[in-house]
Amino acid sequence: MVAGEPSGDLLAAAVISGLREQAGNLPIAGIGGPRMEAQGFDTWYPMSKLAVFGYVEALRHYREIVGIRNAARDRWLASPPSVFVGVDAPDFNFGLEESLRTQGIPTVHFVSPSIWAWRGERIHKIKRAVSHMLVMLPFEEKIYQDAGIPVTYVGHPLASTIPRDPDRAAARARLGLSDSDRVLALMPGSRRGELRHLVPRFLEAARLLRQRDPALKVLVPMVNAERQAQFDALAATLPQRVDVQCVAGGTHDILAACDAALVASGTATLETALFKRPMVIAYAVSRLSWWLMKNKGYLPWYGLPNVLANQFVVPELMQDAATPQALAEQTWRALTDDAQAESLRQRFTIMHDDLRRDTAVLAAQAILATAQAKA
């Protein structure tokens, strides 16, 4: 099994739990993170080696990443596993899956890349690489059925992990907040490149928001000590200090407690929707990466809440549009528009129900069935 970043670690840990439930203490090894290790996963390489962001950073780390992939491939070819499971990280995993599958090892890929949004031509590589695809969004199933790729819709594990009705008061109590506090969740991502491009903009937006409301509480979840150190270093470069509270591993408490979130495009936007919170979605990469990406998209939306709703239900500010001033203006509306917050709560509740399945069990059953079949 290979997972390449914190969101993949979370998903993979749920799958491992399902596999243990279905098949006992079978050996599972490869590349992963702490949540997978807590489920008894044998880590050959830490997933932090793969957690790069954007074309430019990927090129910078290309030699190391390819070296890891080749070493893992050779190890599995020398001692073939019953099945390989790639969790997200498509640029890393599809090449690995194709190499393994050609040698008779069944491959499962969990989390479809956004071929419905951009780079749809990847479906041909997926057909060569993947014995069975596990998808988390309901509309993705038909895409793979039409392409003749075995597929199972397993729902999104976050929809089972996150309560349908989050306890805001309890989360605020755990964070030392009062019921009357106005609270903003600031979520600039979990990867080095995301923080580098988004932290300065997000912090400057927070400073502008605190000019409007000096009592505003700004909370920032931190996935690990390395990202905390990077965040602190970036904050120190700003001309004016911004008063925020960083919370280690506190994403879900912060989302349950907040009034609105300013969030990097990615899985965190879906988490925010499942917590039924208003949000502003932002995204920025290097100019070269943006130039390479911007003309390959098919949809007008980037954030999963908008994609699932098939319309703009929350604002998105991408690249040059994500100025601190624009982020602050849109976020202020998200913090203060009570009617819109209630409308979003209702829409996000319907979305939550649509995504809720017994993901761990469904994924485990499909993986074990694939292990019994020919690649």
VMD Tcl script that draws the C-alpha trace (Angstrom):
set ca {
  {0.00 0.00 0.00}
  {1.18 3.54 -0.75}
  {-0.28 6.78 0.61}
  {1.48 10.05 -0.12}
  {0.10 12.78 2.16}
  {-1.94 13.30 5.38}
  {-5.34 12.98 3.69}
  {-4.19 9.71 2.10}
  {-2.89 8.50 5.46}
  {-6.35 9.10 6.95}
  {-8.12 7.26 4.14}
  {-5.65 4.38 4.10}
  {-5.93 3.91 7.88}
  {-9.70 3.45 7.49}
  {-9.13 0.88 4.73}
  {-6.58 -1.01 6.85}
  {-9.10 -1.10 9.69}
  {-11.67 -2.60 7.29}
  {-9.15 -5.15 6.02}
  {-8.31 -6.22 9.58}
  {-12.01 -6.62 10.29}
  {-12.56 -8.71 7.14}
  {-9.36 -10.73 6.98}
  {-7.61 -10.61 10.34}
  {-4.03 -9.57 10.93}
  {-2.73 -9.83 7.36}
  {0.64 -8.13 6.68}
  {0.36 -4.69 5.01}
  {3.49 -2.75 4.08}
  {4.80 0.07 1.91}
  {4.72 3.86 2.16}
  {2.47 5.55 4.69}
  {2.01 7.77 7.70}
  {1.31 7.69 11.44}
  {-2.39 6.82 11.21}
  {-1.57 3.79 9.06}
  {1.20 2.78 11.47}
  {-1.32 2.93 14.33}
  {-3.26 0.23 12.44}
  {-0.18 -2.02 12.31}
  {1.13 -0.86 8.92}
  {4.81 -1.64 8.19}
  {6.34 1.61 6.83}
  {9.25 1.21 4.43}
  {9.47 4.92 3.58}
  {7.74 7.87 5.32}
  {5.02 9.44 3.19}
  {6.52 12.91 3.81}
  {9.01 12.05 1.03}
  {6.12 12.13 -1.46}
  {4.16 15.12 -0.14}
  {5.22 17.69 -2.71}
  {3.01 20.36 -4.21}
  {2.75 21.57 -7.79}
  {4.81 20.87 -10.90}
  {7.84 22.92 -9.89}
  {8.32 21.30 -6.48}
  {7.74 17.84 -8.01}
  {10.53 18.51 -10.53}
  {12.83 19.66 -7.73}
  {12.35 16.35 -5.87}
  {12.06 14.19 -8.99}
  {15.19 12.09 -8.53}
  {14.42 11.21 -4.92}
  {10.76 10.38 -5.63}
  {11.59 8.20 -8.65}
  {14.28 6.45 -6.61}
  {11.77 5.57 -3.90}
  {9.21 4.37 -6.45}
  {11.76 2.17 -8.22}
  {13.01 0.69 -4.96}
  {9.45 -0.12 -3.81}
  {8.61 -1.58 -7.24}
  {11.68 -3.83 -7.25}
  {10.97 -5.02 -3.74}
  {7.38 -5.98 -4.62}
  {8.39 -7.61 -7.90}
  {10.95 -9.71 -6.02}
  {8.35 -10.73 -3.44}
  {4.89 -10.24 -5.02}
  {2.06 -9.19 -2.70}
  {-1.48 -10.57 -3.07}
  {-2.64 -7.09 -4.06}
  {-1.26 -3.54 -4.27}
  {-3.39 -0.62 -3.08}
  {-2.49 2.92 -4.16}
  {-4.20 5.57 -2.08}
  {-4.49 8.87 -3.98}
  {-1.00 10.23 -5.03}
  {-1.90 9.46 -8.68}
  {1.31 10.76 -10.29}
  {3.32 8.41 -8.06}
  {0.95 5.46 -7.87}
  {-0.29 5.01 -11.44}
  {3.22 4.40 -12.79}
  {3.91 1.99 -9.95}
  {0.58 0.23 -10.44}
  {1.18 -0.20 -14.16}
  {4.59 -1.79 -13.53}
  {3.16 -4.18 -10.95}
  {0.03 -5.08 -12.89}
  {2.02 -5.91 -16.02}
  {3.84 -8.52 -13.91}
  {0.59 -10.10 -12.72}
  {0.09 -8.28 -9.41}
  {-3.54 -7.10 -8.96}
  {-3.82 -3.37 -8.30}
  {-6.51 -1.31 -6.59}
  {-6.54 2.48 -6.64}
  {-8.50 4.31 -3.95}
  {-9.56 7.88 -4.78}
  {-10.10 8.77 -8.39}
  {-8.07 11.69 -9.68}
  {-10.28 14.56 -10.85}
  {-10.45 13.38 -14.46}
  {-13.94 14.91 -14.58}
  {-12.35 18.30 -13.87}
  {-9.09 18.23 -15.80}
  {-6.66 15.92 -17.64}
  {-9.39 13.50 -18.69}
  {-6.89 11.71 -20.94}
  {-5.53 9.98 -17.82}
  {-8.38 7.47 -18.11}
  {-6.26 5.53 -20.65}
  {-3.32 5.20 -18.24}
  {-5.71 4.25 -15.45}
  {-7.15 1.45 -17.60}
  {-3.64 0.02 -18.05}
  {-2.63 0.48 -14.42}
  {-5.66 -0.33 -12.30}
  {-7.42 -3.67 -11.83}
  {-10.15 -2.06 -9.72}
  {-10.94 1.58 -8.92}
  {-12.54 2.68 -5.65}
  {-14.35 6.03 -5.95}
  {-15.63 8.31 -3.21}
  {-17.98 10.59 -5.16}
  {-21.25 9.17 -6.53}
  {-20.98 10.61 -10.04}
  {-17.51 9.08 -10.59}
  {-18.80 5.50 -10.79}
  {-20.35 5.94 -14.25}
  {-17.14 7.44 -15.67}
  {-15.26 4.21 -14.96}
  {-18.14 1.95 -15.96}
  {-18.26 3.70 -19.35}
  {-14.50 3.22 -19.74}
  {-14.75 -0.51 -18.94}
  {-12.77 -0.23 -15.70}
  {-14.07 -2.29 -12.72}
  {-15.23 0.22 -10.10}
  {-16.90 0.36 -6.68}
  {-18.48 3.46 -5.12}
  {-17.47 3.29 -1.45}
  {-18.64 6.71 -0.25}
  {-16.36 9.13 1.54}
  {-15.00 7.97 4.93}
  {-15.13 11.52 6.25}
  {-18.93 11.38 5.97}
  {-18.94 8.55 8.51}
  {-16.18 10.02 10.68}
  {-17.68 13.50 10.99}
  {-20.97 13.72 12.95}
  {-24.03 14.70 10.95}
  {-24.76 17.31 13.63}
  {-21.40 18.52 15.00}
  {-21.35 19.58 18.66}
  {-20.22 23.19 18.39}
  {-20.48 23.91 22.12}
  {-18.34 20.91 23.11}
  {-15.68 21.78 20.52}
  {-15.56 25.36 21.76}
  {-15.22 24.18 25.35}
  {-12.27 21.96 24.40}
  {-10.60 24.91 22.66}
  {-11.27 27.34 25.50}
  {-13.70 29.46 23.46}
  {-16.96 31.01 24.65}
  {-20.27 30.69 22.86}
  {-20.21 34.41 22.00}
  {-16.76 34.38 20.34}
  {-16.61 34.98 16.60}
  {-14.22 32.30 15.31}
  {-12.43 31.90 11.99}
  {-10.70 28.66 10.96}
  {-7.59 29.43 8.90}
  {-6.58 26.37 6.88}
  {-3.66 27.00 4.48}
  {-3.06 23.30 3.74}
  {-0.76 20.53 4.91}
  {2.00 20.50 2.29}
  {5.14 22.63 2.09}
  {4.19 24.31 -1.18}
  {0.66 25.08 -0.04}
  {1.91 26.86 3.07}
  {4.56 28.77 1.14}
  {2.02 30.21 -1.28}
  {-0.99 30.61 1.02}
  {0.17 31.43 4.56}
  {1.25 35.04 3.80}
  {-2.04 35.77 2.00}
  {-4.15 34.08 4.67}
  {-2.41 35.85 7.56}
  {-2.68 39.24 5.89}
  {-6.39 38.56 5.26}
  {-6.75 37.66 8.95}
  {-5.06 40.93 9.92}
  {-7.56 42.88 7.78}
  {-10.45 40.96 9.32}
  {-9.25 41.78 12.83}
  {-9.29 45.44 11.89}
  {-13.05 44.98 11.39}
  {-13.46 42.87 14.53}
  {-10.53 43.11 16.98}
  {-12.11 40.33 19.07}
  {-12.09 37.84 16.19}
  {-10.48 34.52 17.19}
  {-8.34 32.99 14.43}
  {-7.47 29.30 14.84}
  {-5.03 27.36 12.64}
  {-4.77 23.54 12.74}
  {-1.28 22.06 12.35}
  {-0.69 18.55 11.00}
  {2.81 18.19 12.46}
  {5.77 20.01 14.01}
  {7.46 20.49 10.62}
  {4.48 22.42 9.22}
  {4.26 24.41 12.47}
  {7.90 25.46 12.12}
  {7.31 26.46 8.50}
  {4.18 28.40 9.43}
  {6.04 30.27 12.17}
  {8.92 31.11 9.80}
  {6.52 32.44 7.16}
  {4.59 34.46 9.75}
  {7.86 36.03 10.94}
  {8.53 37.42 7.46}
  {5.36 39.53 7.44}
  {5.70 43.25 8.17}
  {3.02 43.11 10.88}
  {2.40 40.34 13.41}
  {-0.99 38.64 13.27}
  {-2.42 37.13 16.46}
  {-3.54 33.56 15.68}
  {-3.79 30.39 17.75}
  {-2.19 27.26 16.28}
  {-3.61 23.93 17.41}
  {-1.71 20.67 16.89}
  {-3.92 18.12 15.14}
  {-7.01 20.18 15.91}
  {-8.70 20.30 12.50}
  {-12.03 18.75 13.44}
  {-12.42 20.62 16.72}
  {-11.62 23.88 14.94}
  {-14.12 23.20 12.14}
  {-16.81 22.23 14.64}
  {-16.16 25.37 16.67}
  {-15.73 27.99 13.94}
  {-18.25 30.35 12.37}
  {-16.52 30.18 8.97}
  {-13.32 28.93 7.36}
  {-10.74 30.29 4.93}
  {-9.46 27.07 3.41}
  {-7.03 25.80 0.78}
  {-8.66 23.91 -2.08}
  {-8.49 20.17 -1.39}
  {-9.94 17.61 1.00}
  {-10.26 20.24 3.74}
  {-13.03 21.95 1.75}
  {-15.09 18.76 1.96}
  {-14.33 18.46 5.69}
  {-15.56 22.02 6.15}
  {-18.76 21.23 4.24}
  {-19.37 18.12 6.34}
  {-19.05 20.30 9.44}
  {-21.74 22.50 7.78}
  {-19.63 25.66 7.94}
  {-19.51 28.59 5.47}
  {-16.16 28.89 3.76}
  {-14.02 30.72 1.26}
  {-11.83 28.47 -0.90}
  {-8.44 29.67 -2.11}
  {-5.56 28.17 -4.04}
  {-2.18 29.36 -5.29}
  {0.88 27.71 -6.80}
  {3.98 28.93 -8.62}
  {3.33 30.92 -11.79}
  {4.75 28.13 -13.93}
  {2.55 25.47 -12.30}
  {-0.50 27.68 -12.71}
  {0.29 28.32 -16.37}
  {0.59 24.57 -16.96}
  {-2.66 23.82 -15.12}
  {-5.05 26.61 -15.98}
  {-5.95 25.56 -19.53}
  {-6.51 21.88 -18.71}
  {-9.69 22.24 -16.67}
  {-13.21 21.30 -17.77}
  {-15.28 22.65 -14.88}
  {-15.77 26.17 -13.55}
  {-15.22 24.91 -9.97}
  {-12.19 23.77 -7.98}
  {-13.63 23.13 -4.51}
  {-15.39 19.82 -3.86}
  {-18.46 21.45 -2.24}
  {-19.08 23.37 -5.47}
  {-18.34 20.35 -7.66}
  {-20.78 18.18 -5.71}
  {-23.43 20.93 -5.74}
  {-22.80 21.52 -9.46}
  {-22.77 25.27 -8.83}
  {-20.96 27.95 -6.84}
  {-22.38 27.61 -3.34}
  {-19.21 29.03 -1.74}
  {-16.71 31.53 -3.24}
  {-13.42 30.44 -4.80}
  {-10.44 32.76 -5.20}
  {-7.65 31.27 -7.26}
  {-4.05 32.38 -7.88}
  {-3.90 36.15 -8.64}
  {-7.53 36.60 -7.50}
  {-6.56 35.36 -4.01}
  {-5.35 38.74 -2.74}
  {-5.51 39.37 1.00}
  {-8.08 42.11 0.41}
  {-10.38 39.86 -1.65}
  {-9.97 36.98 0.79}
  {-10.81 39.25 3.72}
  {-13.90 40.68 1.99}
  {-15.35 37.29 1.08}
  {-14.48 35.79 4.46}
  {-16.17 38.65 6.30}
  {-19.38 37.84 4.43}
  {-19.02 34.18 5.36}
  {-18.55 35.14 9.02}
  {-21.51 37.52 9.20}
  {-24.24 36.37 6.78}
  {-26.48 34.25 9.02}
  {-29.08 33.53 6.31}
  {-26.42 32.19 3.96}
  {-24.91 30.11 6.77}
  {-28.29 28.43 7.39}
  {-28.81 27.79 3.67}
  {-25.36 26.18 3.45}
  {-26.05 24.08 6.55}
  {-29.10 22.58 4.86}
  {-27.29 21.93 1.56}
  {-24.26 20.44 3.25}
  {-26.46 18.11 5.34}
  {-27.96 16.65 2.14}
  {-24.43 16.30 0.75}
  {-23.33 14.53 3.93}
  {-26.13 11.98 3.62}
  {-25.28 11.31 -0.04}
  {-21.63 10.57 0.80}
  {-22.18 8.37 3.85}
  {-21.45 4.67 3.26}
  {-19.57 1.99 5.22}
  {-16.44 2.97 3.31}
  {-13.92 0.83 5.20}
  {-15.93 -2.36 4.75}
  {-16.86 -1.71 1.10}
  {-13.25 -0.86 0.22}
  {-11.88 -3.89 2.08}
  {-14.32 -6.25 0.35}
  {-13.37 -4.91 -3.09}
  {-9.62 -5.15 -2.31}
  {-9.88 -8.73 -1.05}
  {-12.01 -9.73 -4.05}
  {-9.42 -8.20 -6.40}
  {-6.64 -10.11 -4.62}
  {-8.47 -13.32 -5.49}
  {-8.86 -12.41 -9.18}
  {-6.30 -12.13 -11.95}
  {-4.80 -8.70 -12.68}
}
mol new
graphics top color blue
foreach p $ca { graphics top sphere $p radius 0.5 }
foreach p [lrange $ca 0 end-1] q [lrange $ca 1 end] { graphics top cylinder $p $q radius 0.2 }
display resetview
